Amino acid sequence: MKKLTITIASAVALGLSACAEEPAENDDMMADETSMAEEATAPGNIVEVAADDGSFTTLVAAINAAELATR
């Protein structure tokens, strides 16, 4: 009888905890994280990134010679 009571009590407790409401997330915090991620991933266009890196001088020269950087 004790095992049955413990089993039923455990099942009820598990059921109630599964149906519990999830805590709401703070929208302000999500907005801050989103804006930080956008700032971190937007360093410039591909020509600016290549020019700033210094390893792509031929590519940057070709883009500038073809006047593609002004588009």
N, C-alpha and C positions, 0 to 999 in steps of 0.2 A: 504494500500500500504506500509506503514511504517513497519508493522508487517512482510510482505512478504520479504521486503528488509533485515530486521534484521535476519529473519530466514535463508535466503539464505547466508548472510554474516557469520552467525554462523556456518552453515554447511560447507562452504568453509574453514573457519578457523580451524574447527575441522578436516576436511579432510587433510589439509596441515600439521597440527601438528601430525596426525597419520602417515603420510608418511615421517616424518622427520627422518634423519639418526641418529642412536644411537651412542653415543660417544664410541670410542674404549677404551678398558681397557688396562692399562699399564702391559705388559707382565713381566717386571722386578718385579713389585710389586706382581704379582701372583706367580712368582717363589719363592720369599722370603717367602710368606705366606705358600706355599706348603712345603718348606724345614723346616720351623718352626713347622708345624704340624707333619711332619715326626719325627723330633727330640723329640717332646713332646709325641708321641705315641710309641716310640721305647725304653723302659727302659731296655730291656734285655729279655732273654728267661724266660720261666715259672719257672724254677728252681731258677734262680737268683732273680726273683721277690719274690718268696715264701721265699727264704732264707733272703732277705733283710727285709721282712715284720716282721718276727719273730713270727708270729702266726701259721705258718705251719711247725713247727719243725718236727713233725711226718712224714709229707709228704716228706720233704727234706731228712730226715734220710732214709726213705724207698727207695727213688729214688737213693740215694747214695749207699745204701746197694745192690740194684739190678744193680748197675753200669750203670744206664740209663742216668746219667747226662753227660757222656763222649761221647755220640753219637752225 
